Amino acid sequence: MSSQVQENLVSSNEKYASNFKHGDLPLPPAKKYLVVTCMDARIDPAAAFGISLGDAHVIRNMMFTQAGASASDALRSIIISQQLLGTNSVLLIKHTGCGMLTFENRDIYQVINRNLGQGATGELEAQSFDFQPFPDLEGAVREDVEFLRKSQLVAKGVEVSGWVYEVESGRVRKVI
């Protein structure tokens, strides 16, 4: 038995695949850059940032499925993108109205304990799990860009810039 969400995936994919003509695109991104942005459903990176299929890598993140456009969470993918697939520029894009601005670690630990129980909370504690919330949007952009610029795991000469996408207007503005 499949859910309505799964049925929608299959029917939408059938429509998409019926006209698909991009199966010959090479593995490395054509424009040699990558975007790190949030998993927020209000962001459409391809449309908002002018990314065509095959142009760039897009890392959407929230911890290990990555919210908040966290540079440290995305680092594994950034390394692979640069070292194995030749990207040479990173655009880190956080956004207004981000959920990561609305809580602290202790808040989500309490919610998890209430909803999933002490076993789940114990698992988080055993891993010293940090959800990486941040209280200052532009400060978090600067911090993540500096983290990447200073990391020995990011190749020297790679351009790293930081941006804020405004979900209210659809505009992007450079922070660093």
C-alpha positions in Angstrom: 0.0 0.0 0.0 1.4 3.4 -0.9 0.5 6.8 0.5 -0.8 9.7 -1.4 2.6 11.3 -1.2 4.2 8.3 -2.8 1.5 8.1 -5.5 2.1 11.8 -6.3 5.9 11.1 -6.6 5.3 8.4 -9.1 2.7 10.3 -11.2 4.8 13.5 -11.2 7.9 11.6 -12.1 6.1 9.8 -15.0 5.2 13.3 -16.4 8.8 14.5 -15.9 10.5 11.5 -17.4 8.2 11.5 -20.5 9.9 14.6 -21.8 13.4 14.1 -20.2 16.2 14.9 -22.5 19.2 15.5 -20.2 20.5 12.0 -19.6 23.8 12.8 -21.2 24.8 15.5 -18.8 28.3 14.9 -17.4 28.8 14.2 -13.7 30.8 17.3 -12.8 28.8 20.5 -12.7 29.2 22.6 -15.8 29.7 25.9 -14.1 32.0 24.5 -11.4 30.3 26.0 -8.3 28.2 24.8 -5.5 25.4 26.3 -3.4 24.9 25.5 0.3 21.4 26.5 1.3 18.7 25.5 3.7 16.2 22.7 3.3 13.3 25.2 3.8 10.4 24.5 1.4 10.1 28.2 0.6 13.4 28.2 -1.3 13.6 26.9 -4.9 17.4 27.2 -5.6 17.1 26.5 -9.3 14.5 29.3 -9.9 15.8 31.8 -7.3 19.5 31.5 -8.2 19.3 30.8 -11.9 20.6 27.2 -11.8 19.9 25.1 -14.8 20.1 21.3 -14.6 23.8 20.3 -14.7 25.1 23.7 -13.8 26.0 23.4 -10.1 25.8 21.2 -7.0 23.1 22.2 -4.5 23.6 21.1 -0.9 20.4 21.6 1.0 20.9 21.1 4.7 19.5 20.6 8.2 21.8 18.8 10.4 22.3 15.4 8.7 19.5 16.3 6.3 20.5 19.8 7.1 18.6 22.9 8.0 20.1 26.3 8.3 22.7 26.0 5.5 25.3 24.9 8.0 28.8 24.9 6.6 30.2 22.3 9.0 27.3 19.9 8.1 27.9 20.5 4.4 31.7 20.1 4.6 31.7 16.4 3.6 29.7 17.2 0.4 31.8 20.3 -0.3 35.0 18.3 -0.1 33.6 15.7 -2.5 32.4 18.4 -4.9 35.7 20.1 -5.0 38.2 17.3 -4.8 36.4 14.8 -7.0 34.2 16.9 -9.2 36.1 20.1 -9.8 34.0 22.9 -8.2 35.9 26.0 -7.4 33.3 28.4 -5.8 31.0 28.1 -2.9 27.9 30.2 -2.4 26.6 29.9 1.2 23.0 31.1 1.3 21.0 31.3 4.6 17.6 32.9 4.7 15.2 35.2 6.6 12.6 33.5 8.7 14.8 30.4 9.2 13.6 28.0 11.9 17.1 27.7 13.2 16.7 31.2 14.6 13.7 30.1 16.7 15.1 27.7 19.3 18.2 26.6 21.3 19.5 23.0 21.7 17.8 22.6 25.1 14.4 23.4 23.5 14.6 20.7 20.9 16.0 18.2 23.4 12.9 18.9 25.5 10.5 18.4 22.5 12.3 15.1 21.6 12.1 13.9 25.2 8.3 14.7 25.3 7.6 13.2 21.8 10.0 10.3 21.6 11.0 9.6 25.1 14.1 9.3 27.3 15.7 6.7 25.0 15.8 9.1 22.1 17.1 11.9 24.3 19.7 9.6 25.6 20.8 8.8 22.1 21.2 12.6 21.4 23.2 13.1 24.6 25.4 10.1 23.8 26.3 11.7 20.5 26.6 15.2 22.0 24.2 16.1 19.2 24.2 19.8 18.3 21.3 21.0 16.2 23.4 24.2 15.4 20.7 26.8 15.9 21.8 30.4 15.6 20.4 33.7 17.1 21.9 36.1 14.5 21.3 35.5 10.8 24.1 37.6 9.3 26.5 36.7 12.0 25.9 33.0 11.2 26.6 33.7 7.5 29.9 35.4 8.4 30.8 32.6 10.9 30.2 29.8 8.3 32.1 31.6 5.5 35.0 32.2 7.8 34.9 28.5 8.9 35.1 27.4 5.2 37.8 30.0 4.3 40.0 28.8 7.2 39.4 25.1 6.7 42.4 23.1 5.4 39.8 20.8 3.8 38.7 23.6 1.4 41.2 24.1 -1.4 43.1 27.3 -1.4 41.9 29.7 -4.1 38.3 28.5 -3.8 36.0 31.5 -3.7 33.6 31.4 -0.7 30.9 34.0 -0.3 27.9 34.4 2.0 24.4 35.5 1.2 21.0 36.0 2.7 17.9 35.0 0.7 14.8 37.0 1.7 11.8 34.6 1.7 9.5 37.6 1.8 10.7 39.2 -1.4 12.7 36.5 -3.3 15.7 38.7 -3.3 19.3 37.7 -2.3 21.8 40.0 -0.8 25.5 39.6 -0.2 26.8 39.6 3.4 30.4 38.6 2.9 
